[in-house]
Amino acid sequence: MKSILVALFATTLLVSTVYAAKNFEGVDADKDGKVTQSEVQQAGLTLDKDTFTKADADGDGTLNADEFKNYHVSGHSHG
C-alpha cells in the first residue's frame, strides 16, 4: 500500500510539473510577462530558433502570453 501511495504521489508531482511547464506562467521563469527562447528550453519544451521567430508575431524577440498561447494551442510544442 505504501509503495502505491508513493507511486501515486510521484505521478501527481510529475503531471503537475509538466502542466506548469506548458502554461505561460510556468515557462515565464523571471515573471516579466515575456518568455524568451531560453526560458522555453529550460521548461523542457521543444522550440528551435526558426519556430520561435515564427511564433514571435510582434518581432520583439520574446513571446507574450498571446503569442505563446497561439503557438502552444496550434499544437507545435512538444515537451
ROPAZA-482434 format. One record per residue (C-alpha): y, z, x; residue number from 1; residue in three letters. Coordinates in pm, 1 decimal, padded with zeros to 6 digits, m for minus. Each point is the difference from the previous one (the first is absolute). Example, Ala and Ser with C-alpha at 12.3 -4.5 7.8 and 13.67 -1.06 7.14 Angstrom:
// ROPAZA-482434
+----------+----------+----------+------+------+
!       yy !       zz !       xx ! resi ! resn !
+----------+----------+----------+------+------+
! m00450.0 !  00780.0 !  01230.0 !    1 !  ALA !
!  00344.0 ! m00066.0 !  00137.0 !    2 !  SER !
+----------+----------+----------+------+------+
// end
This chain:
// ROPAZA-482434
+----------+----------+----------+------+------+
!       yy !       zz !       xx ! resi ! resn !
+----------+----------+----------+------+------+
!  00000.0 !  00000.0 !  00000.0 !    1 !  MET !
!  00237.6 !  00089.8 !  00281.5 !    2 !  LYS !
! m00056.1 ! m00334.7 !  00171.2 !    3 !  SER !
!  00072.1 ! m00182.1 ! m00326.7 !    4 !  ILE !
!  00329.6 !  00184.7 ! m00036.2 !    5 !  LEU !
!  00094.7 ! m00077.5 !  00359.0 !    6 !  VAL !
! m00080.7 ! m00367.8 ! m00051.8 !    7 !  ALA !
!  00198.8 ! m00005.4 ! m00323.8 !    8 !  LEU !
!  00298.4 !  00163.0 !  00169.7 !    9 !  PHE !
! m00016.1 ! m00246.1 !  00290.9 !   10 !  ALA !
! m00017.9 ! m00295.3 ! m00238.6 !   11 !  THR !
!  00294.3 !  00129.5 ! m00202.2 !   12 !  THR !
!  00202.3 !  00049.1 !  00317.2 !   13 !  LEU !
! m00082.5 ! m00351.5 !  00119.2 !   14 !  LEU !
!  00093.0 ! m00158.9 ! m00333.7 !   15 !  VAL !
!  00327.1 !  00196.0 ! m00007.6 !   16 !  SER !
!  00085.9 ! m00112.0 !  00351.9 !   17 !  THR !
! m00074.1 ! m00365.4 ! m00078.2 !   18 !  VAL !
!  00207.9 !  00014.6 ! m00319.7 !   19 !  TYR !
!  00295.3 !  00159.3 !  00182.0 !   20 !  ALA !
! m00018.2 ! m00259.1 !  00273.8 !   21 !  ALA !
!  00015.2 ! m00283.5 ! m00249.3 !   22 !  LYS !
!  00301.1 !  00115.8 ! m00200.0 !   23 !  ASN !
!  00351.9 ! m00046.2 !  00127.5 !   24 !  PHE !
!  00078.6 !  00367.3 !  00042.6 !   25 !  GLU !
! m00317.7 !  00051.2 !  00198.4 !   26 !  GLY !
!  00078.7 ! m00286.7 !  00235.1 !   27 !  VAL !
!  00371.0 !  00086.0 !  00046.7 !   28 !  ASP !
! m00071.7 !  00260.7 !  00267.7 !   29 !  ALA !
!  00363.3 !  00081.5 !  00083.5 !   30 !  ASP !
!  00104.5 ! m00000.4 ! m00369.0 !   31 !  LYS !
!  00297.1 ! m00230.8 !  00057.2 !   32 !  ASP !
! m00077.9 ! m00218.1 ! m00301.3 !   33 !  GLY !
! m00115.4 ! m00289.5 !  00217.5 !   34 !  LYS !
! m00337.3 ! m00085.5 !  00149.1 !   35 !  VAL !
! m00027.0 ! m00152.2 !  00345.4 !   36 !  THR !
! m00291.1 ! m00205.1 !  00123.1 !   37 !  GLN !
! m00090.4 !  00291.5 !  00226.2 !   38 !  SER !
! m00017.4 !  00239.3 ! m00297.4 !   39 !  GLU !
! m00221.3 ! m00246.7 ! m00186.9 !   40 !  VAL !
! m00239.0 ! m00021.6 !  00294.5 !   41 !  GLN !
!  00001.9 !  00378.6 !  00050.1 !   42 !  GLN !
! m00103.2 !  00037.1 ! m00364.5 !   43 !  ALA !
! m00304.7 ! m00215.8 !  00071.4 !   44 !  GLY !
!  00108.7 ! m00302.8 ! m00200.9 !   45 !  LEU !
! m00060.8 ! m00349.0 !  00132.3 !   46 !  THR !
!  00326.4 ! m00191.3 !  00018.9 !   47 !  LEU !
!  00068.3 ! m00241.2 !  00285.1 !   48 !  ASP !
!  00353.6 ! m00094.2 !  00107.2 !   49 !  LYS !
!  00008.6 ! m00329.7 ! m00193.4 !   50 !  ASP !
! m00117.6 !  00162.5 ! m00321.6 !   51 !  THR !
!  00246.1 !  00288.4 !  00044.8 !   52 !  PHE !
!  00281.5 ! m00252.6 !  00043.3 !   53 !  THR !
! m00105.5 ! m00180.3 ! m00319.4 !   54 !  LYS !
! m00009.3 !  00329.3 ! m00190.3 !   55 !  ALA !
!  00349.2 !  00088.6 !  00129.1 !   56 !  ASP !
!  00189.5 ! m00190.0 ! m00272.3 !   57 !  ALA !
!  00347.9 !  00109.0 !  00109.3 !   58 !  ASP !
! m00069.4 ! m00065.0 !  00369.5 !   59 !  GLY !
!  00119.3 !  00338.1 !  00126.9 !   60 !  ASP !
! m00310.9 !  00063.5 !  00211.4 !   61 !  GLY !
! m00135.2 !  00272.9 ! m00228.8 !   62 !  THR !
! m00164.7 !  00017.6 ! m00341.0 !   63 !  LEU !
!  00172.4 !  00185.8 ! m00280.4 !   64 !  ASN !
! m00203.7 !  00145.6 ! m00285.4 !   65 !  ALA !
!  00017.0 ! m00318.3 ! m00209.4 !   66 !  ASP !
! m00099.4 ! m00227.4 !  00290.0 !   67 !  GLU !
! m00287.3 !  00232.5 !  00088.3 !   68 !  PHE !
! m00114.7 !  00016.8 ! m00362.5 !   69 !  LYS !
!  00019.2 ! m00377.5 ! m00042.2 !   70 !  ASN !
! m00201.2 ! m00048.8 !  00319.0 !   71 !  TYR !
! m00255.0 !  00268.2 ! m00086.2 !   72 !  HIS !
! m00041.4 ! m00094.6 ! m00367.6 !   73 !  VAL !
! m00047.1 ! m00364.8 !  00088.3 !   74 !  SER !
! m00324.3 !  00104.8 !  00169.8 !   75 !  GLY !
!  00095.6 ! m00076.5 !  00356.9 !   76 !  HIS !
! m00051.8 !  00343.2 !  00151.6 !   77 !  SER !
! m00344.1 !  00084.7 !  00131.0 !   78 !  HIS !
! m00018.4 !  00346.0 !  00140.7 !   79 !  GLY !
+----------+----------+----------+------+------+
// end
